[in-house]
Amino acid sequence: MGRHSAGPHRPPRVVVETPAGATATGRGARRRARRRRAGGSLAAAVVTVLALSVAAEAGGLLPQDALPEGARPASAAGPQAEDGADRPAGEVAGDPQDAGEAGGEAGRPQGKDDAGAEPAEPAEPAVPERMPYAEWVASTVPDVARDLHLSGRFVTVPGHQAASGPGEVLRYRVQIEEGLPFDAEYVGRLVHETLTDPRGWQHEGELAFERVDTDDADFTVTIASSGTTDEWCARAGLDTSVDVVSCDAYGTERVMLNAWRWALGSPTFGDDIAGYRRMLINHEVGHRIGLDHEYCTVDGALAPVMMQQTKTLTSDGLTCLPNSWPFPDQG
């Protein structure tokens, strides 16, 4: 088979151009006459439609079906919008900003004022500047209530601090009850500084303290709300609720420091809140390593750190001075 299919031969089509201005005759003239008649009919139909529309608008009585098919408004035509979504009357397809979406005037871009400027971003709340450590150690925290009772869930202060003495190493961790407003890093630092201070329990070289953040610690220094402290101390048979005090909850892993006392100190001890916190650590850890309470034996002398200085500085008529350290002369 060749390039072309077989079939009857057709003569080439001849196109005859009519010169401009020539008189039309025959079928061409008849077609133009029909177009003139159709144009006249269409004009009459348009006039009729306009008249009916005016009547309907004035009286509100003309149903949509009374209009010719091509004269019905788009909202009554039926098909979906071009992008395939049915839209309420007046909604425009395309970029919402082009349509003035979200309540602005029509055509106004969203999020700009009358001058065309972008609105200012809302200011972020100011983050309070962190208090320097030395100031924090000496500051009270008034936001902790005396009768506060939190969830009993604890957060471990992260980090590791090595032992600094030659003695037997006691590994401890520091935990704070969830919801207490204490700087965890500062708390961990203060506890370790206190336990490794030359005036502290490792002075004689028998003990050394290493801070860890793992579960294999020998004990846990815990700061907790009054209610939670009372619960843990009760496990050791101790009632700390009356005087709102701390304890070594022996038989458990926890050395409990009452958060209200940690925050505000004790009137008996005086205004030295940093000294009070160090006394609290040394006193309760002293119980953990096996020491009992002591009493004032010399009027006007420094109180033994194992004296209950939160409650009193007086024993048998002798009054001592507040003291934070087991070996205060070694500093």
Secondary structure, 3 states (H helix, E strand, C coil): CCCCCCCCCCCCCCCCCCCCCCCCCHHHHHHHHHHHHHHHHHHHHHHHHHHHHHHHHHHCCCCHHHCCHHHCCHHHCCCCCCCCCCCCCCCCCCCHHHHCCCCCCCCCCCCCCCCCCCCCCCCCCCCCCCCCHHHHHCCCCCCCCCCCCCCCCEEECCCCECCCCCCEEEEEEEEEECCCCCCHHHHHHHHHHHHHCCCCCCCCCCEEEEECCCCCCCEEEEEECHHHHHHHHHCCCCCCCCCCCCEECCCCCEEEEEHHHHHHCCCCCCCCHHHHHHHHHHHHHHHHCCCCCCCCCCCCCECCCCCCCCCCCEECCEECECCCCCCHHHC
